[in-house]
Amino acid sequence: MLAGEESYDTLEHRDQAVVRASWDERITERIASLDLAAEFTQAGRSWTEADEQGNAVTRNDITSVPSADQ
């Protein structure tokens, strides 16, 4: 199924559980490898995220950075 040769819906319950566990593992590994702050910074993009209190905070705010002309 993970190789795309079989449909998830045709698997037995136990095999579906194994597939879900594998998906969870892959997702966890992928999330752990992400560094969106570095990617956005490199691309010159800002982003908004929640701080510890749940307030929206803009990071790498390019509108507040002086241009080379200033």
Backbone bond lengths (Angstrom), bond angles and torsions (degrees), N, CA, C in turn:
res aa  C-N    CA-C-N  psi(-1)  N-CA   C-N-CA  omega(-1)  CA-C   N-CA-C  phi
1 M - - - 1.441 - - 1.519 109.62 -
2 L 1.311 118.30 -44.57 1.458 121.07 -178.77 1.525 111.78 -65.90
3 A 1.309 116.30 -23.36 1.470 120.81 177.53 1.524 111.55 -87.03
4 G 1.328 117.24 -1.15 1.454 121.21 178.43 1.515 114.32 83.35
5 E 1.315 117.42 15.03 1.456 120.99 -176.80 1.526 112.89 -96.35
6 E 1.333 116.82 -9.32 1.459 120.74 -176.93 1.521 108.45 -144.57
7 S 1.324 116.84 151.26 1.456 121.94 179.00 1.524 110.36 -83.40
8 Y 1.319 116.26 139.16 1.459 122.03 177.42 1.524 110.57 -55.99
9 D 1.325 116.93 -40.07 1.462 121.57 -176.17 1.527 113.16 -66.22
10 T 1.321 117.88 -20.23 1.465 120.46 179.78 1.522 112.65 -87.33
11 L 1.331 117.59 -7.65 1.462 121.09 -178.31 1.523 110.94 -77.89
12 E 1.325 115.47 152.36 1.454 121.86 173.20 1.534 108.38 -68.82
13 H 1.328 117.43 159.89 1.465 122.13 -177.79 1.528 112.15 -54.19
14 R 1.315 117.12 -43.71 1.464 121.15 -179.59 1.524 110.16 -61.99
15 D 1.325 117.08 -44.75 1.454 121.33 -179.14 1.538 111.27 -67.23
16 Q 1.333 116.76 -34.91 1.462 119.64 175.30 1.528 110.25 -63.49
17 A 1.327 116.57 -38.67 1.464 120.78 178.46 1.527 110.51 -63.88
18 V 1.319 116.87 -39.39 1.463 121.00 177.77 1.526 109.98 -63.99
19 V 1.321 116.75 -42.66 1.467 121.24 179.02 1.527 109.82 -63.15
20 R 1.313 117.81 -45.49 1.471 120.86 179.63 1.523 110.79 -61.36
21 A 1.317 117.38 -40.34 1.464 120.96 177.74 1.524 110.41 -62.73
22 S 1.312 116.52 -40.43 1.454 121.01 178.00 1.528 110.92 -65.05
23 W 1.337 116.12 -43.06 1.464 119.87 176.82 1.525 110.40 -60.05
24 D 1.336 116.87 -45.91 1.464 120.94 179.72 1.524 111.13 -57.86
25 E 1.322 116.01 -43.11 1.464 120.86 179.84 1.531 110.48 -63.43
26 R 1.322 116.65 -45.79 1.466 120.59 -179.90 1.525 111.42 -63.09
27 I 1.335 116.34 -42.05 1.463 120.77 179.95 1.524 109.91 -64.35
28 T 1.319 116.97 -44.43 1.465 121.52 179.32 1.518 110.86 -59.70
29 E 1.329 116.81 -44.64 1.465 121.22 178.77 1.523 111.11 -63.91
30 R 1.323 116.65 -41.90 1.466 120.67 -179.55 1.520 111.41 -65.17
31 I 1.323 116.83 -44.01 1.463 120.44 178.88 1.525 110.42 -62.25
32 A 1.330 116.89 -41.87 1.460 121.04 -179.93 1.521 111.86 -63.98
33 S 1.321 117.76 -26.78 1.461 120.63 -178.06 1.529 113.09 -87.01
34 L 1.330 117.00 -9.20 1.464 120.03 -178.45 1.520 111.61 -74.76
35 D 1.312 115.73 141.37 1.458 122.41 170.48 1.521 106.02 -138.04
36 L 1.335 115.01 73.68 1.454 120.31 -175.35 1.517 111.89 -64.03
37 A 1.332 118.05 -33.71 1.460 120.42 177.83 1.525 110.09 -59.20
38 A 1.312 117.45 -44.52 1.468 120.81 178.90 1.522 111.18 -66.43
39 E 1.330 116.87 -41.06 1.468 120.04 179.17 1.523 111.32 -64.11
40 F 1.339 117.34 -45.59 1.464 120.51 179.96 1.522 110.88 -66.30
41 T 1.327 117.33 -40.92 1.459 120.88 178.68 1.520 110.45 -61.71
42 Q 1.309 116.96 -46.04 1.459 121.42 179.27 1.519 111.19 -61.52
43 A 1.335 116.98 -35.17 1.462 121.25 -179.46 1.534 111.76 -83.16
44 G 1.340 116.61 -3.44 1.448 119.92 -179.58 1.513 113.58 73.41
45 R 1.308 116.32 28.35 1.469 121.57 -177.88 1.518 110.38 -109.05
46 S 1.311 115.73 148.47 1.463 120.44 172.63 1.521 108.28 -95.82
47 W 1.336 115.82 166.26 1.454 120.98 177.40 1.519 108.18 -149.79
48 T 1.301 115.47 159.53 1.457 121.03 178.94 1.518 108.53 -118.56
49 E 1.325 114.65 136.57 1.451 120.60 178.66 1.522 108.82 -141.39
50 A 1.302 117.12 167.77 1.457 121.69 178.92 1.517 109.98 -89.59
51 D 1.347 116.11 137.41 1.456 119.80 174.04 1.529 109.35 -84.01
52 E 1.330 116.30 -172.49 1.470 120.96 -175.77 1.529 112.74 -61.05
53 Q 1.337 116.93 -26.58 1.462 120.85 -179.46 1.532 112.09 -94.33
54 G 1.315 117.36 0.42 1.455 121.29 179.44 1.519 114.00 89.08
55 N 1.334 116.86 7.63 1.456 120.98 178.41 1.521 110.53 -81.07
56 A 1.322 116.54 143.44 1.462 121.06 178.08 1.524 109.46 -72.68
57 V 1.329 115.79 129.85 1.453 122.31 179.38 1.521 107.77 -129.37
58 T 1.339 116.00 127.35 1.463 120.22 177.72 1.520 108.60 -90.34
59 R 1.294 115.57 129.89 1.467 122.45 179.98 1.525 109.34 -107.79
60 N 1.324 115.31 148.72 1.468 121.56 178.02 1.527 110.13 53.17
61 D 1.328 115.45 43.72 1.460 121.76 -176.66 1.524 109.37 -66.25
62 I 1.311 116.44 101.72 1.463 121.73 -176.08 1.523 112.14 -69.93
63 T 1.332 118.26 -17.05 1.468 119.57 179.45 1.520 111.57 -75.17
64 S 1.344 118.10 -19.87 1.451 120.21 -178.97 1.519 112.74 -96.91
65 V 1.313 118.28 -1.11 1.450 122.39 -179.89 1.515 108.66 -88.64
66 P 1.345 118.22 126.12 1.469 119.70 179.58 1.517 110.97 -61.68
67 S 1.306 115.71 142.04 1.462 119.27 177.89 1.526 109.31 -78.46
68 A 1.294 116.82 168.84 1.473 122.37 179.66 1.532 110.63 -64.39
69 D 1.340 117.68 -22.61 1.461 122.08 -179.45 1.512 112.31 -73.17
70 Q 1.328 119.30 -22.70 1.462 122.59 -172.79 1.493 112.70 -89.12
